[in-house]
Amino acid sequence: MSNETSVRSKSINGCDPSPFQVTSLGQIPVFKAFSNAIPLAGIVLGLLCNGVKAEESPVHWSLRPISKSTVPEGENPVDWFIEKQLKDAEITQNPRADRYTLLRRATLDLTGLPPTREEIADFTKNSAPGAFEKLVDRLLDSPHYGERWGRHWLDVARYVQGTIKVPGIDKIDLAEPYRDYVVSSFNEDKPYDQFITEQLAGDLIAESAESEDEYFDRITAPAFLSIGQWYDECTDPNKLKLDIVDEQISTLTRAFLAMDFACSRCHDHKFDPIPTSDYYAMAGILRSTKITEHFAEEWKDGRPRAVRALVMPEEEEKIAETETKIDALSKKRFSVLENAKKRILTEQPDRKSIPLDTTIEEVEAEDFAGHKNLKITSSEDREFIESRRLLDQWVKYKFTTPTEGSYVLLLRYASETDAPVELEINAKTLEGEVPFPATYGETAEHFRWTSIWLPDLKKGSNYVRFKVDKNMPFPSLDRLILTTSPSPLTPDRLLDKFWPPTTAEVEPLLTEKEKQELEQVDAQMVALRKELPEAEVTLAIRDRGKMIDLPVHVGGNTYQTKGDPIPRGVPSLAEAVMAFDAPVPDNESGRLQLAEWLTDPKHPLTARVMVNRIWHWHFGTGLVRTTDDFGKQGAPPTHPELLDWLAFELIENDWSIKHLHRVIMNSATYQASSLETDENLERDGDGALLSRFPSRRLEVEAIYDSMLASTGKVARQESGKPLDTSLSKDRALYILTSSRSPMGLGMEIRKMFPLFGYDPSGRPIHDRDESITPNQGLWWLNNPLPQYYADKLAEQLCNNFENDQERVQAVHEIILGRPANAQAEAAMLAYLSHNQDNKKLTEQEAWSRICLGLYSSRTFSHIE
């Protein structure tokens, strides 16, 4: 067959002609040029070339039943399907790569770390049959495997380090439990169907007996629905609710189905069988799912994500019971004070307040000179200021004094809990904190006066600011009075000035019996609070108390609907190949039914999509190049029979992803050399036919971790053992939130991530940007981060090896994964001498130059 001839594949259902005209892009020079320069243009041209007969079948290829072609006995399935197209194109696949290349390729591919010198020596000396298969098994058992392949999935799930925070919770990243869940799921080889179900409806699965870890997995996994980057400060709350649902629908349908249902929010999908009714059936499922603690109409009042403690159900019930008891005691405490107040007013009917000797200035709390994250609240015919969100909170007041000196500030406040604040006078923070003891409520009867000493005020304008750190409570403030006094007013003197007292103010007048009763209640509350565990928290996903069905919103308009609400349910696009009858109960959101529909073994998309992602993460390009679009606008599969065989294999083997790794990596296709020859460049220019292993740039995490590992900063954890994340906190997966960046270089790491293709926007990443830019070269030359690691490695080389020849071989193996040949050794030694003799660099500085040069080489940053 000539190289101009299209390569046709057999139908995936075994009977009808294929709708694909799978052609090596190298056979269409104009297509190759466009695909290298503009990927989208390449896809469009590919569809024009390959999709001529796409409409011969009424069912798009991705929605047909998955079928498993028979592979001749003794043949590797991957190689058999690949070889068929290579033979048709008259191309010979490259021979097996050398052992150094294979070891480095597999180790970086599965763990994101380069092989150690010991591993290089062991593997290259091992000539026993099955050595590579054993290597793959060892790497799949490595706890670092989950860190590498979990990061792949976290791209799809739009996880970004350190972006999910909840006011009032002092945790840098509330999505960390979900991150760790994903990592452990890959390490455990959790069946993919279970992985899907837990992420959509783990909290709804009823399990009679499960371990603590299994339960924590179930309640943590649905954070998949909550970690999206939605604009919580949207001024229109109704629009935001629908926008959140839209983001969830887009994320989950692209992740599991490689189709974007969000296109059907406004109208039926223009190309794929996704009617608007399907969109709103799914939207009802997600609107019936609660992901926020509260959802304020006014955006400034907050729409924080809901959280829950990582404790077992029985412990959760115990916590709820304890909190109920504390609440009851708080009410009892107030009741003691209420009864005391009645007694006191009865006993002192004629008592009057004594005016203050001097009032310099009286200010209502809402008449502030500035504030942050506070709000004015009206209640019971009065106004006061209170906390809006537990972020950085402060309020500032201006007072004008007749003379310099010390003054007393009387302040009326209330607080549910103890709320100590910092006091700042004229931009100078005073030592210690001003206590605001709890009044256990914020009704009018919970407010009370306190006295604060203000030293060294100047004559004229003075600014007094009360502030608390992020996540700390702030007291509600009602009135402030500036007065003169030789010392702060005691509670007794405050009662004299502000009679009659509120309920919260009568404590100084209690009888001994009342004091004892109050002390007893306080002691019980303290004891109960000590019983509350300091548990880790995770994002909480729960069904709402009342389910919501949504009507079609015309054009996606928040306020324009058409027809009756659409009942919650699963999409209809797979009806032709699978019968699924699981109506959503009235008291359930439908998330569990959606998960069951996705994981049905007959589903045409779920397994195909994941298989394609795995192939993409191994080879840099999927069998379907558009990893998140299996619709009519996406690319057709280059090897449809192989895609289906692998999808069927995944399902048949209990949805085991590690099994699929073994199938793929133990093939000659995976182990082929990446060498570009005249033949494979001419007939397989873009590598779509896999005549060679596709060399590609590593993700930024693997590049950073390889630098880190070269200096011995990554503790290699033993295969077969659980991951100890405390030993991995220096790795790129954790570095942005672990506070383990090299001193002063945290910002440089943040700059590195987007420079090498990582998108920190919080949108799902289905294909990392592998563009090579001049800025990357300049970064290697000028940025202090690679220089830092080059200096560290150079210091180790000089300290640990006796001569330059040993150092050359060591550094070449450490950074590039193979010993230096004679030519490389001579070049490195010559450069070393040049730097020492001509540049007058010290020995360590000269070696640092060599390390930096090797870091910046193509080999270091690529899988070959």
N, C-alpha and C positions, 0 to 999 in steps of 0.2 A: 504494500500500500504506500503510495507516495505521501510525502509530508504535507501536501495540500489537502489530503483526503480527511474528512471529518471522521472522528472515532465515535461510532455509535455503540451505546450500551444496551443490553437487554432490558426489557421491562422489569420493574421491581415486583410486579405481580406475576411475572412469568409468561404472559400471553400477549398483551398488546404491544405494539411498537412503542418505544420510549419517546416521550416528548422532548428529550434532551438531544442536542447535537453537541456532545462534549468535545471540544477542540482544544488542543494545546495552544495556549496563547502565543507561544513562539512561532506557530504556523501562520499567524496573522500579524505581520510586522507592525502595522498601524495600531492594532489593538495593544500589542505589547508596549509600544511607545506611550500610548495614552494611559495604560494601566500603571506604568511606572511613574508617570508624572501626575496624573489625576485619577486616583482610585475610582471615584464615582463614575467618571467618564468610561473607565475600563469596564465597569459593571454594565453600564448602559450599552456599550458596544457589544459586550458579551451576550446580553439578552437579545440584541438585534441579530447576532450571528447564530446563537444557539436556540433561540425560542421561536423559530419559524413555524414549527409544527406544534407549538405549545397548546393550541386550542383544539387539537385533534381529540383529546380526552376531556370530558366535562369536569373531571376531578383533577385538581392540581396535584403534582407529584407528592407533595409533603402530606397530603390528606388521604393518600391511598393506604391500604393495609400494609403493614411491614411484613415482608416475606424473606425467608432465609434460603439463599441459593445453596446448592450442594457443592461442597468443596471436595475435590478428589482426595482420597485417603493418603495420608503422609505429606500433604502439602500444607504449608503455613497459609492460613486463610488470607491474611493481609497481603502476603507476597503474591498469592495466586491471583487475586483481583487486580493488583497493581501490574503484575507481569502481563496480564491479558492486554491491557491498553498499551504497555510499552512495546509489546510485539506488534500490535496493530500499527504503531507509529514507527516501527523499525528502529527502536532505541534500546540500547543495553544499559541496564542499571549499573551504577558505580559499584566497585567491589567494596568489601567491608573496610571500615575505617580502622586505623591502627589502634592499639590497645590504650595508648595515652589519650587519644581523642575520645574513644568510647567511654573510658572511665570518667573523664571530665564532663562529657555530654550528659551521661546518665546521672551523675552526682548533682550537677547544677540543675538539671531538669527536674529531679525529684525532690531535692532538698534546698535548692537555692544557694548552696554553699559549694566551694571548690573542694576537690579531694585533698586530703592531707598528704604529706610526704610519705608517711607510713602506709597509707592506703594505696598510693601510687606504686610503691615498692611491692606490696603484697599482690596487687592485681597483675602488674606487668610480669611478675615472675611465675604466676599461676597459669600453667599451660593445660591444666586438667579440663576435660570436656565439661561443659555446663558452667564454666566460671562466670560468664556474663549473666546467665540466669540466676546464679547465686548472688551476684552483685545486685541485681534488680530486687531480689527478695530482701536482701539486707537493707537496701535503701528504702523500700516500702515499709519496712519495720522500724525505720528511724523515726523518732519523735519529731525530727525536723521536717519530715515529709508533710505533716499536717500544716506546718507553718507556711511552707511553699505553696501547696495546692489549696489550702484554705484561703490564702491571699488571692488566688485566682477567683474563687467564688465570691470573696468579699468585694471584688471589683464589680461583679454582676449585681450584688446586693447593695451597692453604692455606699459601702462603709468607708468613712474617712476618719482618721484618728483625731480624737479630741473635739469633735464638733457637736456631740449630743450632750447637752447639760440641762439640768433641772434646777431652778432656783430653790435654795434651801437645802440642797444636797451637795456636800463638799466632796465632789468626785470629778476628776478631770474629764472623764469620758464614760458616760453611762452606757455606751454601746460596747464596752469592753467585754462584758459577759457574753454577748452575742458573738463577738470576735472569737473568744476562747471556745465557745460552743462549736463554731464552724471548724476551728483547728482540730479539736478533739474528735469531731465527727469524721473528718478525713483520716485521722490517725487510726480510729477504730474500724475504718471501712464500713461505716454505717450504710446500710442499703439505701440507695438513692431514693426509692419510693418513700421510705421512712423519713429521710432527710427533708423531702418536700412536705410531707404531712405535718411534721413537727414545726416547720417554719410558717405554715399557714394556719394550723389549728392545734398545735401542741397542747395548749391549755384546755382543749375540749376533749382530749382523748381520755377515756376512762380506763385506768389500769388498776387491777385488783392488788397486785403485788409488784413493787418496783423499788430499786435502790434509790438512795438519796441523789446520786449522780444522774440517774435516769429521770427522776422527777425534775431536777433542776434543768436538765436539758429540755424537757417538755415546756416548762414555763418560760425559759429564756429564748428558745428558738423563734417564737412569733415576733420578736423584736424586728425581724425582717420587714414587717409591715410598718414599723414605727420610726426607722432610722433615716427616712427620706428627708431631704433638705427642702422643707416647705416654709413659705413666708408667713411666719406666725404673727407678724406685725401688720398683716393685711387689715385695712380699715373696714372691709365688708366681711363680717363673720360668715354670712351665708355662702358667699362666693368661696371663701377659704375652705369651708367644709367640703364643697364639691371639688375644689382644686386638690385637696389632700387625697381624696378618693381617686381622682384622675391620676395623680402621681403613683399611687399604689397599684392601680390597674395597669398602667404602662410598665411599671417595674416588673410585676409578677408575670404578665403575659409575654414580655420580651425575654424574661429569664427562663421560663419553663416551656413556652410555646414558640419562641422566636417569631412572634407576631405582635404588633403593637395595637392593642384594642383601643387605645386612647384616641385613635383616629375616628372612632365611631361615636365620640361624645356629641358631635354636632350633626352627623349624618351617617347613613350606611357607608361602610368602607367602600372606596371606589374600585378596589382591585380584588380584595379578599372577601370570603363569605362571612363577614362579621357585621350583622345588622345592628342598628342602634338599640334595638330591644335587648340584644345580648349584653351590650355595654351596661345598660341600666339595670339588668338583672344582676350583673356582678357588682355594680355600684351599690345596690341595695344591701348586698352581703357585707360590703366594707363600711357602709354608713351604719350598719347594725353592729359594728365592731368599735369598741371604745379604746382609743389610744391616748387620750388626754385626761389629766386629772380634773380639770375644769376648763370650760371654753367660754371666756368672757366675751361679751358683746363688744366692749371697748378693748381694743388690742393692748393698750397699756396695762390693763389689769391682768394680762397674761393668759396664755394657752399652753401651760406646761404639759409635757408628756407624762403619762401616768407611770408610776413605778410600784414595785412590790418587793417585799423582802424575800431573799433566797433562803427560805426555811420550808420544812416539810409541812403538810396540811395540818397535822395535829399541833405543831408549833405555831402555825398561823392562827389557829383557833384559840390557842392559849394566849397569844399576843392580843387578839381581839378581846378576849375576856378580861385580861389585865387592864387594857385601855378603858374598857367599860367600867371597871372598878375604880380606876383613877378618876374618871369623869364623875362617878357617883360621889366619891369623896370630895371632889372639888365643889360639888353642889352642897354637900353636907357642911363643908367649911363655910360657905357663903351663908347657909342657913343659920349657923351658930352666930355669925356676925349680925345677921338681920335681927335675930331675937335680942341680941345684946343692944342693938341700936334702939329697938322699941323700948327696952328697959331704961336705957340712958336718957332718952328724950322724955320718958315719963317721970324719971327721977329729977330731971333738971329742966322743968318746963319754962323757967324764966331766964335761962342762960342766954346771953347775947354775945355776938362776936365783938372783939376789940379791934378797932381799925389799926392798920399799920402806921407806925410812927412816920414813915416817909415812903412815898411811892414815886420813884424816879420816872418809871415808864411802865405802862401796862399794854401788852400785845396779845391779840388773839392769835392762836397758833397758825391759822391759815394766812396771816399777814406776814409771811416770811420774806426774806430777801433773796431766797434761792433754795432749791431742793433738788434731789435726785431720787427717783423711784418711790416717791410718796404721793399721796393723793388726799384731796379734801373730801370728807364724808359728812353727810347730814344725817342726824339721827336724834329723835326725841327733842325737836326744836332747838338743836344746837349743832354746831359744826366743829369738827376736829380734824387733824391730819393723822393718817395711818399708813402703814406699809402698803405699797402697791405690789411690789415683787421683791423677793429676797435676793436682791442683787446688791450692788454698792448703794447704800442708802445714806443720805445726809439731809439736814435742813439747817439753814443759816438765818440768823436774826440780827438786825441792826439796833443798837441801843446808843442813845446820846447821853453822856454823863456830864454833870456840871464841873466836876474836879477829877483829877486822877486819884487812884486808890483802889481799895477792895470793896466789892459789893456782894450782895446776896441775890440770887435769882430763885424766885419761887415758881414752881412749874407744876401744873396739874396734868397728870398722865394716867394711863391704864395700860395693862399688858397681860396677855394670857400666860406668859412665862417670864422668868427673869430675863431682863433685856439690858445688860450693861452697855454703855456707849462711851466713845472717846469724846473728850471735850477739847475744842480748839478755840482759842481766843486770839483774834487778830492774826490768823494764819499760823499760830504757834500751838502745837499740840501739848497739852498738859500731861504729866506723868500719871499713870494709873487710869482707871475707868470710873465713870460715875455710875453707881448702882441704881437700877430701876427694878426693885423687887416685884415679883409677879403679883397682880391683883386678881388673876384667874378669870378675867372677863373684860368686856369693853362696853358694857351698858353704862348709863349715867351713874349708877350706884357703885360701879367698879372703879371710877376715877378717884384719885386722891392727890393731895398736895405733897410735894417734896421740896427740899431746900438745897441749893447748890452754891458753893462758895466760888466767887469769881475774883481771883487775885489780880492786882496790877492792871486795872483798866486805865486807859488814858483819858484825858479830858477830851470831850467831843465824841466823834463817831467811833464805835467799837462793834466788831462783828464776832458773834458767838455762834459756833457751829457744832452740832451734835452729829456724830457719824458712827457707822458700824461697818465692819467688813462684810464682804459678800457671803451670803447664806446665813447671816446672823439676824435674829429678830430685832425689830425696832419698835420702841414704845409708841402708843398713840398719844398725841399731845393736844391739849385743849386751850390752856391759857398760860401766859408767862408774865410775871411781875418782877421788875427790877427794883430793889429796895436797899436801904443801908442797914447794917447791923454789925456789931463787933464779931459775930460768929454766925454760922448757919443756924436756922431755927430748928429746934427739936420737934418731934411729933406733937408733944403736949402744947408747945407754943403755937404750932400751926393750927391746932384745934381752937385755940383762943382767937386766932385771927379769922378763921373760916368756919364759923358755927352757923347752922347745924352741920354735922358731919355726914358724909355719905356712908354707906355700909362698909366700904373698904377702909374708912378712916377711923373706925371705932376701936381698933386693936389696943391703943394705949389705955383705954378706959375699961377693959375687961376685968371681971372678977377673977380670983384665983381659980375658981371652978371652971369658968369659961376659958381661961388661958390653958388649963390642963386639957380640956376637951379639944381645943384648937391644936395644941401641941401633939396630942394623940393622933388627930387626923393628919397633920403634916408628916408625922413619923410614918404613918401607914402609906402615905403617898410616896414618900422617899423610898421606902422598902419596895413598893410595887414597881417604881421606875427602875430600880436596880435589877428587877427580874426581867425587864425587857432586853432581849439579846441585841448586841451590836452587830446585826447581820448585814451582809452585803446586799445591795439592792440591784434589781434589773428592771428594764423597761417592761411595763405591764400591758398585756393585751387581753381584753375580756369582751365577751358579748354584752351588749347593752341590756338593760332591763326591759326595754320596749324596742321591738324590731321595727325597721324602717324599710318600706318599699318606695322606690322612687319612680315618678313618671318620666317620660322622655322630656328633656329640656330642649326646646326648639333652638337649634343652632348653638347648643351649649349654654344658652342664656340662663343665668341663675334664677330669674324671675318670670320666665315665660315657659310654660309647660303645655303638653298636649296629651290628652287622653288620660285613662286611668293609670294608677301606679303599676309598674311591671313587677310581677312576683319575683322574688329572689330565686335565682337558679343558676345552673351551669350553662356555658355557651353551647350553641347548636352546631358548631362547625365540624364536629366529628361524627355527627349522627349517621352518616353514610357507612361508616365502618365499625361502629360500636354502639350497642344498645345500652343506654345508661338511664335507669329509672330510679332516681333517689330524690324525691321531692324534699324541699327544705321544710322542716317542721316549723310551726308558727312561733315556737319559743326559742329557735336557734337562728344564728346569723346566716348559716349556710357555708361557713368556711370549711367545715369538716367534709361536707358533700363536695365542695369544689376540689379539695385535696384528693378525695376518693376518685373523682372523675379524672383528674390529672394522672393519677398513678394506676389507672386501669391498664393492665398489660396490653389491651387492644388499642390503646390510644395511639394514633398515628404520629404524634409529634413529640411527646415527652422524652422517650428514649432516644429518638433520632437527634433531638436538639442537644441533649447532654453528651451523646457520643461525639457529635460534631465539635462541641466545646473541648472535650478531652483531646481530640485529634488536633484541634487548633492550638491548644496549650502545649502539645508535644512538638508540633511541626511549624508553628507560627502562622499557619493558614489552615482553615477548616476544609473538610471535604465539600462543605458549602461555604463559600467565602464570606457570605454575609451571615455571621454567626447569630445575629439577633433578628434576622428577617428570612423566614422560610416561606414568605408569601410570593405572590406573582411578581413583585418588584425586586425580590431578592435574586441572588445568583442560583442557578441550578447546581446540583451536586456534580463534581467532576467524576466521582466513582460511585454511582447510585447503588450498585449491588453491594459494594463494600460497606457503605453507610448502613444499609438495611441489615447486612449480616452482623455487623457490630452491635446495632440496636437490639436485634433479636438475642444476641449473645449476652448483652447486659441484662435483659429481662430474665433469660433462662438461668442465669447464674446469680439469682437473688439480688439483682441490681447492684452487683459488686463493682465498684470503680477500680479497686486494686486488681481485680481479675482482668479488667480491660487494659490496664497498664501492662500487665504481663503479656497479654496477647499482642499488643502493639510493639512493645519494646524488644520482644524476643524475635521480631521479624527482621529479615535482611533489609527491608525498606528502612526501618529505623536505624539500623546499624551501618547503613551505606555511608561511604565517604561523601563529604560535601564538596569535593573537588569539581570545579567547573571545567568542562572539556569543550573542544570545538563542537563535538557531536551533540552533547546535551544542551549546549547553549543555542545551537541552531534549531534543534527539533523540540526542545523543551525549555524554551527561553525563560519562562517564569517559574519553572519547576513544578507546574501543576500536575504533571504525570509522574512526579517523584522518581525521576531517573537519578537523582542525587538527594542527599539529605539537605534540607534548606537551612543554610547558615542564617542566623538572625541575631539581632542585638538582644541582650538580656534586659529584663525589666530593671528599673532603677533600684528596687530593693535588693536584687541579686548583685548588682554592681557595687552598691554600698556594702552589703554584707561580705562580698569577696575582699574588699579593702580591709574591712574589720577583721575578717578571718586571717588575713595574711599576717596580722600582728599578734595573732593568738588570743583575740578578744572574744571569740565565740567558743563557749564551752560545748564541745561535741558530746551530745548525750547518747547513751548506749541504745542500740537498736533493741526493740522488744520491750523497752521500759516506757512508762508514761512520761509525757513531757513535763518538765519542771520549768514553768514560764519565768520563774525568778532568775534562772540561769541564762535566759534569752533576752533580757530586757534591753540589751545593747543593740539587738537586731533591728532592721528597718521597720519591721512589722509593729514594733512597740516604741521606737525611739522618740517619736514626737510627743508621747505622753508619759514616758517613763523617767524623765529628768535625768537621763544617763548620757546625754550628748557630751562630747568633749568640751571642756571649759571654753566658753565663748564662741562655740561653733554651731550652736543649735539653729541659729538663723541660716547658716550656710547649708545645713542639711535640708531645711525647708525650701531653700532656693534650688537645691539639686533635684528635688522630686519632679517639679513640672518641667525642668530643663530636659530631663531624660524621659519624657512621655507620660508622666502621671498627671491625671486630671483631678485636682482637689476640690472641684466644684460640688461634689455630692451627687452628680448624675451617674447612672449606671455606666460602667466601662465594659464594653464587650470586646474591644480590640485596642490594645495599647498602641499609642503613636510611636512608631519606630523611626521617625524622621531623623536624619543626621544633619546637624546645623553647624555653622561656624562657631556659634556661641558655646557649643559643647567642647570644641577644641580649645577655645580660649579659657573655658572653665578649668580644664585639666592643667593648663599652663599657669594660671594666675590665682585660682581660688585657694584659700588657706586650708580647706578641708582635705583634699588629696595630699597636699603638702604635709599636713599634720601626720597622716598615716605613713607617708613616705619617710618622714623623719623617724617615726617610731620603728618602722621595719629596718631602716638603715642602722639605727642604734643596736637593734638585736643582732643584725648580721655582724657588725663589728665586734660585739661582745661574745658571740657564740661560736664563731668560726675563726680558725687560725690564719688562713691565707685567702687571697683574693680568688683563687681558682675554686676553692670550696664555696666561697660566698656567691660566685657566679652561678654555680650549679644549684645552690640552695634557693637563691632568689628567683631563678627561672622556674624551678619546680613549684615554689610557693605561689607565684603570681600567675604563671601560664600553664602549670600542670604537667610539665614535661622537662627533662634535662635539656640544657642548652647544647646544640651541636657545635662543632668546631668553629664554624663561621660566626655563630652568635656569640660564642665565648670570646673569640678574638675581638669582635666589635665592641663588646662590653668592656673588656680590659683596656682597649685603646681609648674608649671614651672616659674611663676612670682615670687613666694617666693624663689625658688632656685636661680634665677638670682640676686635677691636683697640681700638675706642672704649669699649665698655662693660665688657668683661672685662679690658681692659688687657693683652692678650696681645701678644707680639712678632709681627712679620710671619710668621716661620717657624712659630711656635706656632699662629697662626690658620690657616695653610695646612695644618698637620698635622691640625687638627680637620676641615677639609674632606676631606682624604684619608681619614681614618678614617670619616667619614660615608659616603663613596662605597664604601669597602670593605664596610661593613655593609649596603649596599643589596641588595635582592633581585636586581637586575639583575646585580650583580657575581658573585654566588654561583650563578646559574642559567644554563642554556642555554635560550635563548628562540627 
